[in-house]
Amino acid sequence: MRRSILVVAAHPDDEVLGCGATMARHVASGDNVRVLILGQGIASRKGVPAGKTTRLIAKLREEGRKANAVLGVKEVLFRDLPDNTFDSVPLLRVVREIEAVVERFKPDTVYTHHSGDLNVDHRIAAEAVVTACRPLAGCPVREILAFEVPSSTEWRFAKGKGFEPTVFLEASRFLEAKVRAMAAYQSEALPFPHPRSGKYLRSLAAVRGGQSGLAAAEAFILIRRLDP
């Protein structure tokens, strides 16, 4: 059966870093995969001239479209929440953005951020997804999974907030597509040892594979699954 998959990310590139191989895997299985990116990205970065913000956001979004095309994803939705300041807007606004997309596309599975990430936008996106997908009558979402984002998830050195995966999806067939997709994010990709490098992504996939008896894997935390 063809499934409807929604990936909700805070910033452009989070979706590739978090579940790029899994997205490509879903596409290869014939599933409908759509991506919702909530925030502008890049605008709060140190050294970004205020007068060039609009142009840089447009460039980043074009990179996002190219990156997702590498994975086979045809539809990427961009919203305009302020970069790295999701906590400055009402949570309800974030929830409503997600609710509208859920109502439109009726996904059965949603992938999103880990609630313990260093980045505040990631944490708020995670909370908003769980709120928007609460199991009310008629809600199409049967499963919510949280992914890890290299350069955020592993950098929050806070006891009790670590990423402890419970679901592992085989990624070896689609790992190089993930690496190529990340390379398409020219504004975001960085050389090793930065976590947004191809070498790091391959290494992380090997570690997650080793944890689960697979050649390579992407890891997730199961937030909720409904089996009617």
PyMOL commands that set and color helices and strands:
alter all, ss='L'
color gray80, all
select helices_A, chain A and resi 14-28+50-71+86-88+91-105+120-132+153-155+175-184+198-212
alter helices_A, ss='H'
color red, helices_A
select strands_A, chain A and resi 4-9+32-39+75-81+109-113+143-147+167-170+217-225
alter strands_A, ss='S'
color yellow, strands_A
deselect
rebuild
show_as cartoon
